[in-house]
């Protein structure tokens, strides 16, 4: 199995930025990525209109299910 590193996935400039962020925060690159994902996810949820929040939230969660379920 081949090893995949951050540079091959992100490109050199993004990988260096990620490494700088992790060093600056005193954490791992993985934790930085996890925090960025959770922060963006929360921004999306916070932008749902209040009058249709439940409907929008259900649709947003359904996107996850549609992409991860395998069709038989």
N, C-alpha and C positions, 0 to 999 in steps of 0.2 A: 504494500500500500504506500503510495507516494505521500510525502508530507507537504502540506499546503501552509505557506506562511502569509503573514499580513501583507507583505509587499506584492506577492503574486495576485492576491485578491484585490487589494486597494490601489495599488500603484505606489510609487515611491513617495510622492509628496503627501498623500493621505496617510500612509503608514508612518512617516516621520512626524506628522502632526499628531497622530494618535499616540505615538511614543512620548512626545513632549507633554501632551495633556496628562497622560498617566503618571509620568515622573513629577509633574507639577502638583498633581493631586495626591501623590504618594500612594497610588493604587495600581491595579493591573490594567492592561489594555482591555481585557475582557470586561472588567467592571465599568470602564468608561463607555464601552459600546452598549452594555446593558442599561446604564443610566441614560444615555442618549435615546435609546429606543423607548424606554419608559416615559421619558419627558415628552417625546414627540407623540406617543400614544395618548398621554394625558391632554396635550394641547388639542388634539383632534376631538377628544371627548368633550372638553370644555367648550368647544366651538359649536356643539349641537344646540339648536334652538330650544329654549326652555319649554315652549308649548308642544314640541314634538320630540322631546328628549327620549322617552321610552321607545318610540318607533325607530328613531335614528340609531339609538344604542343597540337595539335588537338587530337592525340591518348591519351595523358595524361588526357585531359579534358573528353574524351569519357569514360574513366574508371569510372569517377565519375557518369556519367549518367547511365551507365550499372548497377552499384551497387545500385543506389538509386531508380530507376524506378521499379515499380511492374509490373510483367507480368500478363496479364489477360487471 
